[in-house]
């Protein structure tokens, strides 16, 4: 049975204490997620990793051989490896949970008599919710007040036509009806407010709501972008198949040629461990999650992690003007009336009566502030007036009208404001006055002002027209508003231009206003396309227009979608900003949809892939910079992974081929893995920007994360490192070193060479000195820890016995340092030539 609607609560709403009790008793207002990775699930996933199986297998063999020490140490390494991975992935899940909470729709509720924004999941039964145009309704509720309310319930009904809503009486005891009915007092979780506003009492939340009963899933953050995930899986599969084949071949050769099958199996396991690139998926996940976290610290929320990948490829950034390029802090810059001797008081009072009484619109707030400074203030204007009806803005007629009547009855007056051409049409201006109107608007717009027209009409009788065009309006005047350009915008635009990103401004303002702001922002001069002109363009003309115009003015929200699609058809990678309900199609169509978190609507945020919390154009540019940095560092980590596996695999294979004692056993590989995983998932992720990160053109959208050239660069590094280590190995044999001394010499050389590979891959373009000067605390902490452990392994007898190391002398250490230094210098010499070759 549907729940009965409760009696209307006091306007005070619930108290915070009562809301907390209900939240504890009834749970959060959300649906359970089936994809949430619990701690036990993460542990289970890690235990199924091939590396863990290889460690366990090697440990079991040592137990069979009676070597309890090495068996226990390998199990300890396996435990440590599992623990590190579990901790890292658990932290990633916590970051994702925090990001989901931050990007979930927020609700405006009344508690303790005050309006406050809370996460939608914290809404409880009995809450008073305030619903505004563009909001997603957070819970099933019954309306206590409604004004011109139209709701899209297509998520629940499949019907695309919105339905009107009306308020319920205070003693209404009717059951909640099904979604989709006209003039019902019920609203449902997940539906969208297309027009109007109202207040409602929450009846059902979470699983008890209509959307909960039909099992609709909530939106989820995508952890890995599919294209990168596919590339990574392909790399891992290819490496794993090659490693498995090489390991089996090595075991068979060693076993048949030398007859020592236990050593053959241990050597095969070591070779398999050395060639298994399990770091690839770990690095991808860590970079995407940490990238989203870094963006959130810059007050940018990532709803779809694929956007991080696309940020570095963006070629066009479409931005609106108000609140993004400008401060969204309107002030009245000028008043124009048909009679020059008028003081503008009547103009301001009429504009106030044409506005919302408690408005968040910056222009209406500027009007209210200006009237408030007049004698008598705002109260004197509203005194004795009752608001009877409102005629809202429409996309095809950008003007709004409020009709007022004196308390106690009598004649009333209609006050209108809106686009000057719409107000002129309402007033039926003659040719002379239309000429004055256009001239005045152009003069004000050229100074960067946004212009509204104002009109007033007297109306007798009780019957009101169905549309605002039914009043006989008189033109009152024009009001100009100034919205200052944000101080950081010119610099941000220059940074975009140096990065090969074209900035396009799309606004509903007049062309002259838009051009003035564009010039101040630093957009290159070019022709401006107006909304009417855009409507006439098609085919090749539209493609030419979007290719050459940097300013689109008098654009309706639905026209933004045409602009985005035309840019995409022209081969551009488009980032698009938006904040309204009608911006959702263009946000979703763009490769990177960027919603305004402060002034944006829930539907715009949900259609976007990125949300700006501060609505600042500079944040968009910082986001692009950070996206390029993340992608750069991901490629560095991948190149390092390829490079470091070559010498490890080579040293595991070399003794099997030459018939010499094993240098690297599973315990050595496990130790090296303790260095490799943190190095590529922590150290490279923390690397700062490349110097040219915003001075190079966007990468191609189809470019591979690990291109053939990058693979060759990694193999070249690994091959040179293996050659150097083979030379050290040969030198040790020539000097007739004992097996344990030779193992220690080669292992120390391998660890130092690994350090050289990390340093080489820290920067694509900078020299070694520049790289050493780049701040990366994680790197130095890692190297310090490795140096400490290595010192213990070379000097502490129990550790020396565990690793089967002999004593090294200063000349041995000098050889290891020299080999690593030579590799570092050779690769640093080759790197700039490889990059530019």
C-alpha positions in Angstrom: 0.0 0.0 0.0 1.2 3.6 -0.7 1.8 5.6 2.5 -0.8 8.1 3.6 0.1 11.7 3.3 0.7 13.3 6.8 -0.8 16.6 7.8 1.2 19.6 6.8 4.0 20.4 9.3 4.8 23.8 10.7 7.0 26.0 8.4 9.7 25.6 11.0 10.4 22.1 9.6 12.1 19.3 11.6 14.7 20.1 14.2 18.3 19.0 13.5 18.0 16.6 16.4 14.8 15.0 15.2 16.3 14.7 11.7 19.3 12.9 13.1 17.1 10.5 15.0 15.0 9.7 11.9 18.2 9.2 9.8 19.6 6.8 12.4 16.3 4.9 12.5 15.3 4.8 8.8 18.7 5.0 7.1 20.1 7.2 4.3 18.0 8.4 1.4 19.7 6.3 -1.2 19.7 2.8 -2.7 22.2 0.1 -2.0 25.0 -0.1 -4.6 25.9 -3.6 -5.8 29.3 -2.5 -7.1 30.7 -1.3 -3.8 34.0 -3.1 -3.0 34.1 -4.1 0.6 37.2 -4.8 2.5 36.8 -8.6 2.2 36.1 -8.3 -1.5 39.3 -6.2 -2.0 41.3 -8.9 -0.1 39.7 -11.6 -2.2 40.6 -9.8 -5.4 44.2 -9.3 -4.3 44.6 -13.0 -3.3 43.7 -14.0 -6.8 46.5 -12.0 -8.3 49.1 -14.2 -10.1 52.0 -12.5 -8.2 50.6 -13.7 -4.9 50.2 -17.2 -6.3 53.9 -17.2 -7.5 55.1 -16.0 -4.1 53.1 -18.7 -2.3 54.4 -21.4 -4.7 58.0 -20.4 -4.2 57.5 -20.4 -0.4 56.0 -23.9 -0.6 59.0 -25.1 -2.5 61.4 -23.7 0.1 59.4 -25.5 2.8 59.7 -28.8 0.9 63.4 -28.2 0.7 63.5 -27.7 4.4 64.6 -24.0 4.2 62.1 -22.6 6.7 63.7 -19.2 6.8 63.4 -18.4 3.2 59.9 -19.9 3.1 58.7 -17.7 6.0 60.4 -14.6 4.5 58.6 -15.2 1.2 55.3 -15.6 3.0 56.1 -12.4 4.9 56.8 -10.6 1.6 53.5 -12.0 0.2 51.7 -10.7 3.3 53.3 -7.3 3.0 52.6 -7.1 -0.7 48.9 -8.0 -0.1 48.7 -5.5 2.8 50.1 -2.6 0.7 47.7 -3.4 -2.1 44.7 -3.7 0.2 45.5 -0.5 2.0 46.0 1.3 -1.3 42.8 0.0 -2.9 40.8 0.6 0.4 42.0 4.2 0.4 41.0 4.5 -3.3 37.5 3.2 -2.4 37.2 5.8 0.4 38.3 8.5 -2.0 35.6 7.3 -4.5 33.0 7.2 -1.8 33.8 10.8 -0.8 33.6 11.9 -4.4 30.3 10.1 -4.9 29.0 12.0 -1.8 30.3 15.3 -3.1 28.8 14.9 -6.6 25.4 13.5 -5.4 22.4 15.9 -5.8 21.9 18.3 -2.9 18.6 19.2 -1.3 17.3 22.6 0.0 15.4 21.8 3.3 13.9 23.8 6.1 15.1 22.8 9.5 14.8 24.8 12.7 13.0 27.5 10.7 16.0 28.1 8.3 16.8 27.0 4.8 19.9 24.9 4.4 21.5 22.8 1.7 22.3 19.2 2.6 23.3 16.1 0.7 20.2 14.5 -0.9 21.0 11.2 0.9 20.5 13.0 4.3 16.9 14.0 3.6 14.5 12.2 6.0 10.8 11.5 6.2 8.9 14.7 7.4 11.5 17.1 6.0 10.2 20.3 4.3 12.0 20.5 1.0 12.2 23.6 -1.2 12.1 22.7 -4.9 13.3 25.1 -7.6 13.5 25.1 -11.4 16.2 22.7 -12.5 16.3 20.7 -9.3 16.1 17.0 -9.1 13.6 16.1 -6.4 15.4 14.2 -3.6 12.5 12.1 -2.2 8.8 11.3 -2.6 6.8 14.2 -1.1 3.5 16.0 -1.1 3.3 19.6 -2.1 2.3 22.2 0.5 2.8 25.1 -1.9 3.3 25.2 -5.7 3.7 28.0 -8.2 3.6 27.3 -11.9 5.2 23.9 -11.2 5.9 21.6 -14.1 7.8 18.3 -13.4 9.4 15.8 -15.8 8.7 12.3 -14.4 9.9 10.4 -17.5 12.4 8.5 -15.4 9.5 6.8 -13.7 6.8 6.8 -16.4 8.7 6.8 -19.7 6.5 9.7 -20.8 8.6 12.6 -22.1 5.8 15.2 -21.6 6.2 17.1 -18.2 3.1 17.1 -15.9 1.8 20.1 -13.9 1.6 20.0 -10.1 -0.7 21.7 -7.6 -0.5 22.1 -3.8 -2.4 19.8 -1.4 -4.8 21.1 1.2 -3.6 21.0 4.8 -5.9 18.2 5.8 -5.4 16.1 2.7 -5.4 12.4 3.7 -5.3 10.9 0.2 -2.9 8.1 -0.7 0.2 8.8 -2.8 -0.9 8.4 -6.4 1.3 6.8 -9.1 3.6 9.1 -11.1 2.4 10.8 -14.3 -0.9 12.4 -13.3 -1.8 16.0 -14.1 -2.4 18.5 -11.3 -1.5 16.0 -8.6 0.0 17.3 -5.3 2.6 14.5 -5.3 6.3 14.7 -6.5 8.6 11.8 -6.7 12.3 11.1 -6.1 14.4 11.4 -9.3 12.0 13.6 -11.2 13.1 17.0 -12.5 11.6 20.4 -12.0 11.2 21.9 -15.5 9.5 25.1 -14.4 8.3 26.9 -11.3 8.9 26.3 -7.6 7.3 25.0 -4.5 7.6 23.4 -1.1 6.8 19.8 -0.1 6.7 17.4 2.9 8.8 14.3 2.4 6.7 11.1 2.7 9.1 8.3 1.6 12.9 8.0 1.2 15.4 5.5 -0.1 13.9 2.0 -0.8 10.5 3.2 0.4 10.2 5.7 -2.4 8.7 5.0 -5.8 12.1 4.8 -7.5 13.3 2.5 -4.8 10.4 0.1 -5.3 11.0 -0.2 -9.0 14.7 -0.8 -8.4 16.2 2.1 -10.3 19.9 2.3 -9.9 21.6 5.5 -8.9 24.3 7.1 -11.1 27.8 5.8 -10.5 31.3 7.1 -10.9 33.2 5.1 -13.5 36.5 4.1 -12.0 38.4 3.4 -15.2 37.9 4.9 -18.6 37.1 2.1 -21.0 39.7 2.9 -23.7 42.6 3.0 -21.2 41.2 -0.1 -19.5 41.2 -2.0 -22.8 44.7 -0.9 -23.6 45.9 -2.0 -20.2 44.3 -5.4 -20.4 45.8 -6.0 -23.8 49.3 -5.1 -22.4 49.0 -7.3 -19.4 47.7 -10.2 -21.5 50.5 -10.0 -24.0 53.2 -9.6 -21.3 51.7 -12.5 -19.2 51.5 -14.9 -22.2 55.1 -14.1 -23.2 56.3 -14.4 -19.6 54.5 -17.8 -19.1 56.0 -19.2 -22.3 59.5 -18.0 -21.4 59.1 -19.4 -17.8 58.0 -22.8 -19.0 60.8 -22.9 -21.6 63.4 -21.9 -19.0 62.2 -24.6 -16.6 62.4 -27.3 -19.2 65.8 -26.3 -20.5 67.3 -26.0 -17.0 65.7 -29.2 -15.8 66.7 -31.3 -18.8 70.2 -29.9 -19.2 71.2 -29.8 -15.6 68.8 -32.3 -14.0 68.0 -30.0 -11.0 64.2 -29.7 -11.3 63.7 -27.9 -8.0 66.1 -25.1 -8.9 64.6 -25.1 -12.4 61.1 -24.5 -10.9 62.5 -21.8 -8.6 64.2 -20.1 -11.5 61.1 -20.4 -13.6 59.0 -18.8 -10.8 61.6 -16.0 -10.5 61.5 -15.4 -14.3 57.7 -15.4 -14.3 57.6 -12.9 -11.4 60.1 -10.7 -13.2 58.0 -10.6 -16.4 54.5 -10.3 -14.9 53.4 -6.6 -15.4 50.8 -6.6 -12.6 51.7 -2.9 -12.0 49.8 -1.8 -15.1 46.2 -2.1 -13.8 47.4 -0.9 -10.3 48.9 2.2 -11.8 45.9 3.0 -14.0 43.5 2.7 -11.0 45.7 4.7 -8.7 46.3 7.5 -11.2 42.6 7.8 -12.1 41.5 7.8 -8.4 44.3 10.1 -7.2 43.7 12.3 -10.2 40.0 12.7 -9.2 41.2 13.5 -5.7 43.7 16.1 -6.9 41.0 17.7 -9.0 38.7 17.8 -6.0 41.4 19.7 -4.0 41.3 22.3 -6.8 37.5 22.5 -6.2 36.8 20.5 -9.3 34.8 17.3 -9.0 35.2 14.4 -11.5 31.9 12.6 -12.1 33.3 10.4 -14.9 37.0 9.5 -14.6 37.2 9.2 -18.4 37.1 13.0 -18.5 40.6 13.0 -16.9 41.9 11.1 -20.0 40.1 13.5 -22.4 41.2 16.7 -20.7 44.7 16.5 -22.3 43.1 16.2 -25.8 40.6 19.1 -25.6 41.0 21.5 -28.6 38.0 23.8 -28.0 36.7 25.2 -24.8 33.2 26.6 -25.0 32.3 28.9 -22.1 29.5 31.1 -21.1 30.1 34.6 -19.9 28.1 35.4 -16.7 29.7 33.9 -13.6 32.4 32.1 -15.5 34.4 34.8 -17.3 32.8 37.4 -15.0 32.3 37.6 -11.3 28.5 37.2 -11.5 28.2 40.3 -9.3 25.9 42.6 -11.1 25.8 46.3 -10.4 23.7 48.9 -12.1 25.9 50.7 -14.6 23.3 53.1 -16.2 19.7 54.1 -16.6 18.1 55.3 -19.9 14.6 56.7 -20.2 12.8 58.1 -23.3 12.6 61.5 -21.5 16.1 62.7 -20.6 14.9 64.7 -17.6 13.5 61.7 -15.7 15.4 60.7 -12.6 15.0 56.9 -13.1 13.1 56.3 -9.8 10.0 55.1 -11.6 12.1 52.9 -13.8 13.8 51.2 -10.8 10.5 50.7 -8.9 8.9 49.1 -12.0 11.9 46.8 -12.5 11.7 45.8 -8.8 8.0 44.9 -9.2 8.9 42.9 -12.2 11.4 40.8 -10.2 11.1 38.0 -7.7 10.7 39.2 -4.1 13.4 36.8 -2.7 15.5 36.3 -5.8 18.9 34.8 -6.3 19.2 36.3 -9.8 22.2 38.7 -9.7 20.4 41.4 -11.8 17.3 41.3 -9.7 19.5 41.5 -6.6 21.2 44.6 -8.1 17.8 46.2 -8.7 16.8 45.4 -5.1 20.0 46.9 -3.7 19.7 50.0 -5.8 16.1 50.6 -4.7 17.1 49.9 -1.1 19.3 52.9 -1.2 16.4 55.2 -2.3 14.3 57.0 0.4 11.8 54.6 1.8 13.6 51.6 0.5 12.1 48.4 -0.9 9.4 48.2 1.7 7.8 51.5 0.5 7.5 50.1 -3.1 5.8 46.8 -2.0 3.6 48.5 0.6 -0.1 47.8 0.0 0.5 45.5 -3.0 -0.4 41.9 -3.5 1.2 39.7 -6.2 -1.7 38.1 -8.1 0.0 36.4 -11.0 3.4 35.8 -12.7 4.1 35.3 -16.4 7.5 33.6 -16.7 10.3 33.8 -19.2 9.9 31.6 -22.2 12.6 30.5 -24.6 10.7 32.0 -27.5 9.9 35.3 -25.7 12.6 36.5 -23.2 10.5 38.7 -20.9 8.6 38.2 -17.6 5.7 40.0 -16.1 4.3 40.3 -12.5 0.7 41.5 -12.0 0.0 43.4 -8.8 -3.2 44.6 -7.2 -3.7 47.0 -4.3 -4.8 45.2 -1.1 -8.6 45.3 -0.8 -9.2 45.1 -4.6 -9.3 47.7 -7.3 -7.4 48.1 -10.5 -4.0 46.5 -10.8 -0.7 47.0 -12.8 1.5 44.7 -14.7 5.3 45.3 -14.5 7.5 43.7 -17.1 11.2 43.4 -17.7 13.3 41.4 -20.2 15.3 41.6 -23.4 14.9 45.1 -24.9 13.6 43.8 -28.2 10.9 41.8 -26.4 9.9 44.7 -24.2 9.7 46.9 -27.3 7.4 44.3 -28.9 5.2 44.3 -25.8 4.9 48.1 -26.0 4.3 48.3 -29.7 6.9 51.1 -30.1 6.7 53.3 -33.2 9.7 53.6 -35.6 11.2 56.6 -33.8 11.1 55.0 -30.4 12.5 51.7 -31.8 15.4 53.6 -33.4 16.1 55.3 -30.0 15.8 51.9 -28.3 18.3 50.2 -30.6 20.7 53.1 -30.5 20.7 53.2 -26.7 21.1 49.5 -26.3 24.1 49.5 -28.7 25.7 52.4 -26.8 25.3 50.7 -23.5 26.4 47.3 -24.8 29.6 48.7 -26.3 30.6 49.6 -22.8 30.2 45.9 -21.8 26.8 46.4 -20.1 24.0 43.9 -20.2 20.7 45.7 -20.9 17.1 45.0 -19.8 14.0 46.8 -20.9 11.3 47.8 -18.5 7.6 48.4 -19.1 4.4 49.0 -17.1 0.7 48.6 -17.8 -2.5 49.6 -15.9 -5.3 46.9 -16.0 -8.9 47.2 -14.8 -11.1 44.3 -13.9 -10.6 40.9 -12.4 -10.0 38.9 -15.5 -6.4 38.6 -16.6 -5.0 37.8 -20.0 -3.5 34.3 -20.6 -0.2 35.8 -21.8 1.7 38.9 -21.0 1.2 40.2 -24.5 -2.4 40.8 -23.5 -1.6 43.9 -21.5 -1.3 47.4 -22.9 2.2 48.2 -21.9 4.0 51.6 -21.8 7.7 51.7 -22.2 9.5 53.0 -19.1 13.2 52.7 -20.0 16.4 50.7 -20.0 18.7 49.5 -17.2 22.3 48.6 -17.9 24.2 46.1 -15.7 27.9 45.7 -15.3 29.4 42.3 -14.4 33.2 42.8 -13.9 35.6 40.4 -15.7 37.4 38.0 -13.3 40.9 39.2 -12.7 42.5 35.9 -13.7 40.6 35.4 -17.0 43.0 37.2 -19.4 45.9 35.1 -18.1 43.9 31.9 -18.3 42.9 32.7 -21.9 46.5 33.3 -22.8 47.4 30.0 -21.2 44.8 28.2 -23.3 46.0 29.8 -26.5 49.6 28.8 -25.8 48.3 25.3 -25.2 46.6 25.2 -28.6 43.1 25.3 -27.1 40.6 27.7 -28.8 38.3 29.5 -26.4 34.8 30.3 -27.6 32.4 32.4 -25.7 28.7 31.6 -25.9 26.2 34.0 -24.3 22.7 35.2 -24.3 23.9 38.8 -24.3 23.9 41.3 -27.1 26.7 41.1 -29.6 28.2 44.4 -28.6 28.3 43.4 -24.9 29.7 40.0 -25.8 32.4 41.5 -28.0 33.4 44.0 -25.3 33.8 41.2 -22.7 35.6 39.0 -25.3 38.1 41.8 -26.0 38.8 42.4 -22.3 39.3 38.6 -21.8 41.8 38.5 -24.6 39.9 36.4 -27.2 41.2 37.0 -30.7 39.1 39.4 -32.8 36.8 37.8 -35.3 33.2 37.9 -36.5 30.4 37.3 -34.0 27.4 34.9 -34.8 24.1 35.8 -33.3 21.3 33.4 -32.4 19.1 34.5 -35.4 22.1 34.0 -37.8 22.9 30.6 -36.3 19.3 29.5 -36.8 19.7 30.2 -40.6 23.0 28.4 -41.0 23.3 24.8 -42.0 25.6 22.3 -43.6 28.9 23.8 -44.8 27.9 27.3 -43.7 27.5 26.1 -40.1 30.9 24.3 -40.2 32.6 27.5 -41.5 30.9 29.6 -38.9 31.9 27.5 -35.9 35.4 27.2 -37.3 36.0 31.0 -37.5 33.8 32.6 -34.9 35.0 33.0 -31.3 31.9 34.8 -30.0 28.3 33.6 -30.2 25.7 36.1 -28.9 22.0 36.1 -28.2 22.2 32.3 -28.1 19.3 30.2 -26.7 20.2 27.2 -24.5 19.0 24.7 -27.1 21.3 26.3 -29.8 24.3 25.4 -27.7 23.8 21.7 -28.7 24.0 22.7 -32.4 27.3 24.5 -31.8 28.8 21.6 -29.9 27.7 19.0 -32.5 29.1 21.2 -35.3 32.4 21.5 -33.6 32.5 17.7 -33.0 31.7 17.1 -36.7 34.6 19.4 -37.6 37.0 17.1 -35.7 37.3 19.1 -32.5 37.5 17.7 -29.0 35.0 19.9 -27.2 34.8 21.0 -23.5 31.6 22.7 -22.7 30.4 24.7 -19.7 26.7 25.0 -18.6 24.4 25.5 -15.7 20.8 25.2 -16.6 18.3 22.5 -17.4 18.4 23.3 -21.1 22.2 23.1 -21.1 22.1 19.3 -20.2 21.9 18.1 -23.9 25.0 20.1 -24.9 26.9 19.1 -21.7 26.2 15.5 -22.4 27.0 15.8 -26.1 30.4 17.5 -25.4 33.4 15.2 -24.9 33.9 17.0 -21.6 30.8 18.5 -20.0 31.6 21.0 -17.3 28.8 22.0 -15.0 28.8 25.0 -12.6 28.6 23.7 -9.0 27.6 27.0 -7.4 24.8 28.3 -9.7 24.2 25.1 -11.7 21.2 22.9 -11.5 21.2 19.3 -10.5 20.3 18.1 -14.0 23.2 20.1 -15.5 25.6 18.6 -12.9 24.3 15.1 -13.6 24.7 15.5 -17.4 28.3 16.7 -17.0 31.5 14.8 -16.5 33.2 17.6 -14.4 31.7 20.0 -11.8 33.3 23.3 -10.9 32.6 24.2 -7.3 33.6 27.9 -7.7 32.2 28.5 -11.2 35.6 30.1 -12.2 37.1 30.0 -15.7 40.5 29.9 -14.1 39.5 26.5 -12.5 38.7 25.1 -16.0 42.2 26.0 -17.2 43.8 24.6 -14.0 41.7 21.4 -14.6 43.1 21.1 -18.1 46.6 21.6 -16.8 46.1 19.0 -14.1 44.6 16.6 -16.7 47.7 16.9 -18.9 49.9 16.4 -15.9 48.1 13.2 -14.9 48.3 11.8 -18.4 52.0 12.7 -18.7 52.8 11.0 -15.4 50.8 7.9 -16.4 52.9 7.6 -19.5 56.1 8.0 -17.5 55.1 5.3 -15.1 54.2 2.9 -18.0 57.5 3.5 -19.7 59.3 2.9 -16.5 57.4 -0.4 -15.9 58.5 -1.6 -19.4 62.1 -0.6 -18.8 62.6 -2.0 -15.3 61.2 -5.5 -16.2 63.8 -6.0 -18.9 66.9 -6.2 -16.7 65.0 -8.1 -14.0 63.8 -10.7 -16.5 67.3 -10.8 -18.1 69.1 -11.5 -14.9 66.5 -14.2 -14.0 67.0 -15.8 -17.4 70.8 -15.4 -17.9 72.0 -18.0 -15.4 69.4 -20.5 -16.8 70.9 -20.0 -20.3 74.6 -20.0 -19.2 74.3 -22.8 -16.6 75.7 -20.5 -13.8 74.2 -20.3 -10.3 70.9 -18.3 -9.9 71.4 -14.6 -9.2 67.8 -13.7 -8.6 65.6 -16.0 -6.6 61.9 -15.3 -5.7 62.9 -13.5 -2.5 65.0 -11.0 -4.5 62.1 -10.5 -7.0 59.7 -9.9 -4.1 62.0 -7.3 -2.7 62.3 -5.6 -6.0 58.5 -5.6 -6.4 58.3 -3.7 -3.1 60.2 -0.9 -4.9 58.6 -1.1 -8.3 54.9 -0.8 -7.2 55.4 2.2 -4.9 57.7 3.8 -7.4 55.3 3.8 -10.3 52.0 4.3 -8.4 53.1 6.9 -5.8 56.3 8.5 -7.0 55.3 9.1 -10.6 51.8 10.2 -9.7 53.3 12.9 -7.5 55.5 14.3 -10.2 54.9 18.0 -10.9 54.0 19.5 -14.3 56.3 19.4 -17.2 57.6 22.9 -18.0 55.9 22.8 -21.4 52.6 21.2 -20.3 50.6 24.2 -21.4 52.9 25.2 -24.3 52.3 22.2 -26.5 49.3 21.4 -28.7 46.6 18.9 -27.4 47.5 15.3 -28.0 45.5 13.4 -30.6 42.3 11.8 -29.3 43.3 8.4 -30.7 46.8 8.5 -29.3 47.8 5.4 -27.3 48.8 5.6 -23.7 51.8 3.4 -24.4 52.6 4.1 -28.1 55.0 2.1 -30.1 57.6 4.8 -29.6 57.1 4.8 -25.8 57.4 1.0 -25.8 60.7 1.2 -27.8 61.9 3.9 -25.4 61.2 1.6 -22.5 62.9 -1.4 -24.1 65.9 0.8 -25.0 66.3 1.8 -21.4 65.8 -1.8 -20.2 68.2 -3.2 -22.8 71.0 -0.7 -21.9 70.4 -1.4 -18.2 70.6 -5.2 -18.9 73.8 -4.8 -20.9 75.4 -2.8 -18.1 74.3 -5.4 -15.5 75.6 -8.2 -17.7 78.9 -6.4 -17.9 79.0 -6.2 -14.1 78.1 -9.9 -13.9 80.9 -10.7 -16.3 83.3 -8.6 -14.4 82.4 -10.5 -11.2 83.0 -13.8 -12.9 86.3 -12.6 -14.3 87.4 -11.6 -10.8 86.4 -15.1 -9.6 84.0 -13.8 -7.0 82.2 -16.3 -4.8 78.5 -16.9 -5.7 77.1 -15.0 -2.7 79.5 -12.0 -3.4 78.5 -12.1 -7.1 74.8 -12.2 -6.2 75.3 -9.2 -3.8 77.2 -7.2 -6.5 74.7 -7.8 -9.2 71.7 -7.2 -6.9 73.1 -3.9 -5.6 73.9 -2.8 -9.2 70.3 -3.7 -10.2 68.8 -1.6 -7.4 71.0 1.4 -8.3 70.2 1.0 -12.0 66.5 0.9 -11.0 67.1 4.3 -9.3 68.6 5.6 -12.5 65.6 4.5 -14.5 63.3 6.3 -12.0 65.3 9.5 -12.4 65.5 9.3 -16.2 61.7 8.8 -16.5 60.8 11.6 -14.1 60.7 14.2 -16.9 60.2 14.0 -20.7 61.9 17.3 -21.4 64.0 18.4 -18.4 67.6 17.6 -17.8 68.8 15.5 -14.9 69.7 18.7 -12.9 66.2 20.1 -13.6 64.6 16.8 -12.6 66.6 16.7 -9.3 65.4 20.2 -8.6 61.7 19.2 -9.0 60.0 18.7 -5.6 58.8 15.2 -5.0 58.9 14.1 -1.4 57.5 10.6 -2.2 60.6 9.9 -4.3 63.1 10.8 -1.6 61.2 8.9 1.1 61.2 5.8 -1.2 64.9 6.0 -2.1 65.8 6.6 1.6 63.9 3.6 2.6 65.4 1.4 -0.1 68.9 2.6 0.8 68.3 1.8 4.5 67.0 -1.7 3.7 69.9 -2.3 1.3 72.4 -1.3 3.9 70.9 -3.7 6.4 70.9 -6.5 3.8 74.6 -6.0 3.0 75.9 -5.6 6.6 73.6 -7.4 9.0 74.6 -11.1 9.1 71.0 -12.6 9.4 69.8 -10.4 6.5 72.9 -11.4 4.5 72.2 -15.0 5.1 68.5 -14.5 4.1 69.4 -12.8 0.8 72.4 -15.1 0.3 74.7 -12.1 0.1 78.5 -12.1 0.6 80.6 -9.3 1.8 81.1 -6.4 -0.7 84.2 -4.2 -0.7 84.4 -0.5 -1.6 85.7 -1.3 -5.1 82.7 -3.6 -5.6 80.3 -0.8 -4.5 82.2 1.6 -6.8 81.6 -0.7 -9.7 77.9 -0.8 -8.9 77.6 2.9 -8.6 79.7 3.5 -11.8 77.4 1.1 -13.8 74.3 2.9 -12.7 75.9 6.3 -13.3 76.9 5.3 -16.8 73.4 4.2 -17.6 72.0 7.4 -16.2 74.3 9.6 -18.3 73.8 7.6 -21.5 70.0 7.7 -21.2 70.0 11.4 -20.3 72.1 12.0 -23.4 69.8 9.9 -25.6 66.5 11.2 -24.2 66.3 14.6 -25.8 67.3 13.2 -29.2 64.7 10.4 -28.8 62.0 12.9 -28.0 62.7 15.1 -31.0 63.8 12.4 -33.4 
